[in-house]
Amino acid sequence: MGKMWSGRFSKNASSLLDQFNASLNFDKKLYRYDIMGSLAHASMLKAQGILSEEEYRQIEKGLQEVLREIESGDFSFDISDEDIHMAIEKRLTQIIGEAGKKLHTARSRNDQVALDFRLYVQAHNEIIRELLLKVIATLSETAENHTETMLPGMTHLQHAQPINFGYHLMAYASMLKRDYERFDSSFERNNLSPIGCAALAGTPHPVDRRMTAEELGFDAPTLNCLDTVSDRDFALEMLFNIATMMMHISRLAEELILWSSSEFGFVTLSDAYSTGSSIMPQKKNPDVPELLRGKTGRTYGNLIALLTVMKGLPLAYNKDMQEDKEGTFDSVETAEISLTILNEVIATMTVNKERMEQACKVGHLSATDLADYLVEKCGIPFREAHFITGRAVALAEQKGVDLSELGAHDLQNIDGRIGEDVTGYLSIRHSMNARNSEGGTSTARTKEQIASIRRWLGEKVKD
Ligand code: ARG
């Protein structure tokens, strides 16, 4: 059979054209949304008197049959149909005859593809948000068990100040909460229906765009048809939201890789989520976090690719826009499996509390506390306190101990104004709990943060 658009052509399309031009191999993923959209469109055409009851009934039944064929694997995809929209319409007409040819009234593939793709993006936005909630809940649960487990907080990857592990995990929970909110706001902004815009200028048929919008779960129709068929911002937002979320996941993955190394030994990843080496029998490798870190790159690539596709396009539809799909599908699939496996990795890892606390005895983590003690208890100006503390650190280094292990006597030799009570200030736990300002690392403040995220999670689950 010739192409649906073959009326004005006198030669058949070359098979090379089919290979180059067709999107069917990848846009078949949209079949469900295409059928949903067609059902809503047909029902509106009926309500407007454009289709008879009988025609609508046949179209509805035929589309259900096409759906069944696709889902059971009976549907034969033929690349010369070009894309999923024409493949479905052709099959519908084969099944029901004449009525099938009326389905495309008041519609163009331009608003059809904009609709299908938007429905896909909106549906996966919801799936990704659900998965994000699970990871945030798992982080919060793990954090709850470790609000007293101390580890060195770092800057420049050097020991800086003691923090607790729960606090560290809640930093990631906070990032992922922002990611959730970003997906949420994109969903709200883009929940508008493109169908009924036709090719670019609207249609002379008396379509009811409000009806199709409502039927498909949108808040309203889009405002301007020319914009609607030219717009891929909804996909770009999805790609940006995924790229940013993956950047956060990648930073956590990087820390998991470091923490599970022999040098750190802070966590042990479950055997179920680790791999071995083909030559070194002793090896246990953190492939999952490495892949989370690695896959982040492709999500950036997909974002930049689509931004680049769109940047020079005159209004309205241009075939360049067919390039919007593969990268978006790839990012969405990457995001969903990444969140799913990350959740498992966190839920099943062992936290090696002793190793973390041992590490706190390296690097004089309580140096800032000694300086603060000198300011508060001895009335010494901060600059001078900084210098005295530096001397104390030098003494500890010379003795081969951590600052927290020096006795009051050693410190009094450096500065006579130092009291016996100083040792309490140098303990690592004291140092952690002293950072009790709002949002700080003390156990009490960390618990507050966990409670706050838990409340938020509770509200989201209710919604
Ligand atoms: N396969 C096309 C795409 O994904 C569908 C829209 C085609 N529209 C057109 N006017 N050629 O972009």
Residues whose N, C-alpha, C, O or C-beta is under 5 A from the ligand:
A	BS01	LIG	S23 D83 R109 N110 V113 M321 Q322
